[in-house]
Amino acid sequence: MNLEAIRHRWLSQIRAAVREQAPLLALTAVIVLGGFVAEAVTGLAGQMNHLWYRPSYVHFIRILAMPLPIAFLWGRLKVTDGDGVWLQGAPGWKAAWRRFLEVYLNPRVVSAAVLAGLMVAANINVFGAWKLAIPKLRPFDWDPRLAELDRLLHFGRHPWELLRPALENSLATNILDFSYYTWLPLVAIVCAWQAWSPRRELRLRFFLTFVAVWIVLGDIAAVAFSSAGPPYWDHVVGGVNPYRGLFDHLSAVAGQMPLGTPIVQNALWARYTSAVQTPYTGISAMPSIHVAMPVLYALVGWRTWKPLGVVFAAYGVLILVGSVHLGWHYAIDGYASILGVLVLWWVAGKFTSKRFPARSIVA
């Protein structure tokens, strides 16, 4: 194959990747444009400067490389000869490498993965920019209503009080505290997994829902239900604090063993009240993106391999319980997120099923 033919092949596959990711590109363009319009309407000049926050783009491009060694080794295990016997030695490795180049490092798949990573970074930067602006757009005024709704939904008691007997043990609190911070690396891992997924319809559905969760739930709904959450009750509500017992318990646990939650909660408030703010350090309770993400993972996991979906669902329950027991959220924040993700997943599915009529289509 001559250079011109190689160039033509590469360009045609890159164009195919752009067409495939066109809905994600279009959604990102709408969100970015909407961010600049919101900046002009609200008078918050410079709010969208965070769109260019470089570490996000660098990070998401780097994490794209994470699944590749695993994919190569997994492909090596599947290499067989004509009789279905596992191919050993150098021939097996050469065959695995050829398969790896064909399946994962072809221009279309690489271009689609890179585009997905860049679009995710851009949307998360928009999310981070406007999360900082929530109290500027609307003061934290929903906390009393959310706390009361929590109490009414849980038979006249606050959810943390119902959880307390089962989680009184300091070790249980510490386990939840550790588990809660596994959430961030999982965002990177699942995005990298889906970026290279050969299941084109499912991949697009995941990223459309992922982006919508951060913007629709994380920004728009967060402004509509502007709330700081239980850790900041004394700062934004005052009076009798119905969460005092919970935070006394967390303080007691922190005195016995390392506990990250009180440190992070105090640091976020200190950053919130300081003159210097950076993306992703904004404060917001309703709805909970921490709960929303595992729900999305469970949905895509179930469509990929049902046991994986069950594992992610169990993880989501763990994060929901942790969000309440560690004082980050009202339980209703998590319930709203679950419902919101299911709706967004359904909408994205309606769109992608028309774009990819055969659900088994792969890249």
N, C-alpha and C positions, 0 to 999 in steps of 0.2 A: 504494500500500500504506500503510495507516494505522499509527500507532505501536504499537497493540496487536498487529497482525499481525506487525510487525517484531520486537517483543519475543517473541512466541510462537515465531517462526522461530528467533531467536537461542537461546532457551532449549532448544528441541527439538534443535538442532544441538550445543549444549554438552553436553546429556545424552547424545547419541549419542557424542560424543568421550569422555566419562567411561566409558561402557559399553565402548567400544573399548579404552580403556587400563586397564580394570578389572584384568586380570591383572598388569600392571606395578604398579598401585597396591596390589594385594593382596600381591604379592611384596615390595614396599617396606615395607608395614606389618609383614609377618612378620619381615623383616630388622631393622627398627627395634625391634620388640618383643623379638626375640631378643637384640639388643644390650643392652637394659635388663635382661633376665633374666640374661645373662652378667655384667653389672656387679654384680648382686645376688649371684650365685653365687660369683663370684671375689673379691668384696670390694673391687673396684677402683672405689670411689665416685667419681663425677664423670667417669668415662671417656666417657660418652655426651654430655657437655657439648659435645663437638666437633660433635655433630649440628647444633647451631645456628650453626655457623661461617658467618657471613653472606657473606663474599666469594665463597664457592662458588656460592651461589644467584644473587648479582648477576652473576657471571661467566657462568654458563650461560644466564641469561635474555638477557644482552647478545649472546652469540654466536648466538642464534637469528636475529638480524637479518642475519647475514652472507650467507646465500645469497639473500636476497630481491632485491637489485639484479640479481644474475646471472640469477635465474629470470625477472625481468621482461624483461631484454634478450634472453634466449634465446627467450622467448615472442614478443617483437617480431619476431625473425627468422622465426618460423613463421606469421606472419599473412599470409594470401593472400585474394584475391577469389574469386568464384564459379568462375572459370576456372583456379584454382590458381596465379595469377600473384601474386608478392609485392606486397602492398599498400603503396604509398609515401605519404609525406607525413602530414598530420594525421590522415586517416582510419585509417591504419595504426597510429599511436600510440594513438589512441582505442580501437581494437579490441584492441590489446595490453593496454591498461589494464583494459578490461572483462574480458578473459580472466584477467588477473592477480588481479583482485578475486574472480572466480568460483572460480578454482582454488586460490589460495594464501591469500587474506585472508577466506575465508568462515569463519564462527564455528567450525565443526567442525574444520577444519584448524588454525586458530590455537589453539584450546583443546587439541587433541591435542599440538601442538608444545610449548606452554607446560607442560603436564602432564609430558611426557617430560623436558623440561629440569629441572624441579623434582625429579622422581624421581631423575634421574641425580645431581644435586647432593646430595640427601639420602643416597643410597647411597655416594657417594664420601666423604662426611663420615664415615659409619659406618666405611667401610674405613680412612680416615685415623686415626680414633680408636683402632681396635683394632690397626692396624699398630704404633702406638706402644707397645702393651701386649705385643707378642709376647715379648720377653725376660722380662717380669714373669710371663707365663703359663707359659713354658718357656724355660730358658736356651738360648743358642745352642750346641747340642750335635751338630748334624748335619754340620757342616763337614768333619770328617775322613772321614766315611762318603761324603759326596757327592764329595769330591775323589778318594777311592779308586775309587768307582764310575765316575767320569769316566775315570780312568786305565785301568781294566779294559775299559771299552767302546771305548777308542781305542787298543787294541793295545799296552797297557803304557806309553803316553805321555800326558801331560796335553794336552788339546786346544789350549791356547795354544802349546805347543811345535810342534804340527803346523802351526798357522797362521803361525808366526813367519817361515819362509822367504819366504812369499808377501807378508807384510806388514811386512817389515823396513824398507822405505822409510818415512821420517818422514812424507812426504806422504800415504801410504796411511793411516797412523795418524790423521793430522789430518782426513782426509776422513771416516773412521769416527767420529771424535770429533764432528765437526759433524753428521753424519747422525743420530747417537744422540739429539741434542737436538731434532731435528725431530719426535720422537715426541710431545711434549706438545702442540704446536699441532695436530697431526693428530687428537688425541683430540677437540678442540673442533670441527675442521672436519668430521669424519665424523659426529659426533653432530648437528651442525646440519644436515648434508645429510640424514640419516635422519629427523630430526624433521619435516622438510617433505616427505618422500617421499610420493607419492600411492599407493605400493604398500603397502597397509595390513598385509597378512600379513607381508611381508618386514620392514617397519618394526617391528612388534611383536616379531618373532623376533630382530631385531638387539638391541633394547633389553633384552629378557629375558635374552639371552645376555650382553650387556654388563654388566648388573648382577650376574649370577651369576659372571662372571669375577672381578670385583673382590672379591666377598665369599667365594665358595667357594674360589677359588684364592688371592686376595690376602690373605685373613684366615685361613680355616679350615685350608687346606692349609699355609699359611705357619707357623701355630702347630704343626701336626703334624710338620713338617720344619724346625723352627726353626734357621735358619742365617744367618750374617752375610755370607758371601761372601768371595772372595779378598782384597779390599782390607783386611780386618780380621783376617786370619789371625793375625798376631802378637798381637792383642789378645784373641782368643777361643780360640785353639788353642795358640799358642806352639811352641817347638821349631824344627825345621828347616822353613823356609817354602818349599814347592815352587813358589811364585809369585814368588820374589825376582827371578829373571831377567826376568820380565815387567814388574814394576814398576820395575826398573832401566832397562829400555828406555823405558817411559813417562816416567820422569824425564828421560832423555836427550833425548827428543823435546820435552818441555816446555821444555828449556833452549834449543832451537833455534827454536821457534815456539809461539804460544799454544795451550794445550791445556786444555780445561775439565775433563776427567775428574779429574785429581788434586786440583784445587781443590774440586770438588763432593764427592768422596769424603772429603776431610779435613773439609770443612764439616759433612757429615752426621754424622761421628763426634763432632765437637766439639759439635754440637747434641744428639746422643744422650747424651753424658756430662754435659750441662749440666742445671741444675734446671728450665729453661724449655723446654718442648717445644710445637711447633705441629703441626697435622695435616699429613700427607704427608711428614714428615721422618723417619719411622721407618726402620729398617734391616731388610731381609729379602732373602734370595737365592732360595730355593726356594719356589714356582715363580716364573718371571719374567713379570711383568705386561707388561714392555717387549716381550717376544716375543709374548705372548698377544694383545695388541691388533692388531698387523698381521695375525695369522692370522684374527682375526674380520673385519678389513677385507677380506681376500682372499675370504672366504666370501661376504660380502654384495656385494662387488664382482663376483664371478663370477656371482652370481644377477642382477645388474643389467646388466652388460655384460662379457663374458668377457675382453676385453683389459684392462679395469680390474682384474679379479681377478688377472690375471697380473702386472700392475704392483705391486699390493699384496703378492703372494706374493714377488716379487723384493725388495721393500722389507723384508719379514719376514726373508728370508735375510740381508740386510745388517745388520739389527738383531741377529739371532742371532750373526753373526760378530763384530759390534762388542761385544756383551755379553761375549764370551769374550776377545777381543783387548784390550779396554780394562780387563779385570780385574773387571768388575762381577759376573759370574756364572760358575758352573760350567756347562758345556755341558748337563748333564743338567737344569738348571733350565729351559732353553728347550725341550728335548725333552718334558718333563713338561707344560709349558704348551701346546704344540701338541696333545698328546693330550687334555688337559683341555678345551681350547676346542672341539675336534671333538666330544667327548662332550656338552658343554653345548649346542652348536649343534644336535646331533641331538635331544636331549631337547626343546629349545625348538621345533624343527620339528615334532615329533610333536604337541605341544600346539597350535601355531598352525594346522597343517594341518586339524585338526578344527574349530577355531574359524572358519577361513576355507577351506571346502572348495574353492572356486575360487581358485587361486593368482593369477589375473589381476585379482582384485578391487582396485579403487583407491578412494581417498577421494572 
